[in-house]
Amino acid sequence: MTTAHQDITQLGALDLSRAIHSKQVSCREVMQATLAQVDRLNPQSNAIVSRVDSASLLTQADERDAQLARGESMGWLHGIPQAIKDLANVQGLRTSLGSPLMKDFVATEDGLLAQRMKGAGAIVIGKTNTPEFGLGSHTFNEVFGPTRNAWDPGKSAGGSSGGAGVALAQRMLSVADGSDFMGSLRNPAGWNHVFGLRPSQGRVPMQPATDVFIAQMGTEGPMGRHVRDLAMLLSTQAGAHPLCPLSLTGDPQAFAAPLDADMRGQRVGWLGDLQGYLPMEDGILDICQSALGSFADMGCRVDEARLGMPPEQIWQTWLVWRQALVGPRVAPFLIKPANREHIKPEALWEHDQSLQLTGAQLMAASAARTRFLATMVELFKSFDVLAIPVSQVWPFDVDMRWPQTVAGRPMDTYHRWMEVVIYATLAGLPAISVPAGWGANGLPMGLQLIGKPQGELALLQLAHAYEMANRVMLAQTPPGV
């Protein structure tokens, strides 16, 4: 790759947008640089799948250049290559969901996320890899295979937005979409040294959707190497939609404003391992506490915080909700009994567990979830943001399905090792994963910052200040990039 191409791929999305609109680079040059980077790095990492034909992409880039020559711009993503997570529909591309049963399904129209990103000028070059049905924070499936960590190809990329996280870290994308139910934006961000934001419940409406009233715990959202890029993408993804009656009505352009703010006096509550409740592999708490030092240096006050509800009770509440929401997603694929042999055992477990749930159990879990939100709101009277590691384990071997033990404690479900991410989800709160640095093993780790209800802007401002204070650490790139 030429130096000019490398310079282009190193740019963040907003810097790239400015370069395109000021005609320092053409959309064709950006597309050529992007495709060269993908050709060079993707064969090993397997982050981007269902690639669009290069000739077609260059033609689209030329059309964007012609628009600029006429003084026309579609928006801030004009001419910027994007790959959409393989759980979301893009017209003319496969939506495999990572499932052999869906490997030949081609979407006939764009989902809302793709509509909004294309409407801002993005050119879709393919999809980003995801685990089967998006289940489990380890990106592997029987359609495309595993996605490998950007920093160590022998390790997991996390998930379910693992393809997006790796594509960002390896400079194949300048900004990316993802989605998050149980840390699916936050975990791969932490494991690949980028930022990932899980928005507030309802901030980014999802369409098409089979249910828009109850299934509110999964949400799409943005990922990026820079907080301002992530915030700008949120401004494109967010905004109420008439088919999503619980979507938030706030003006999404609030996230496009400058993020500079004085952080002095901000109160950060450190949850740590919940007083020993959460097993953590060695070094994770240390590196996250080290990252917390940046907030103290900015004038924030960092103190220990405690959840106001027993963590095991929160977990049992979580299990009911997750099974109630995930089981029905798997159910349509089991109308044909023969399909069971083509569905991974973890998805079958979710489905089979959900068949045992009653309406009374779900309502009891909803009441418990309501109480948990009340305890979090009470906690935010003492703190402006809560901090906790993004993962309980370091990136593990790419050939492992999931960790059977954490710090010597056995895991009783395939996702118990991700328990640390459930608190923001269950309460419907925004949470961002910020890079915390590397362990002695050379692997990245992230720190979660959980914001107040509908508090994305304040959370983004704090994360931006953290980024500005850690520019040298954050500028480091994976080997070979």
PyMOL commands that set and color helices and strands:
alter all, ss='L'
color gray80, all
select helices_A, chain A and resi 3-10+13-21+27-45+54-69+100-102+112-119+132-134+162-169+186-192+227-237+252-256+284-297+311-334+337-342+345-354+359-379+416-427+456-469+471-474
alter helices_A, ss='H'
color red, helices_A
select strands_A, chain A and resi 48-49+81-85+123-128+175-180+195-198+219-224+267-270+301-304+385-389+405-406+409-410+431-438+444-450
alter strands_A, ss='S'
color yellow, strands_A
deselect
rebuild
show_as cartoon
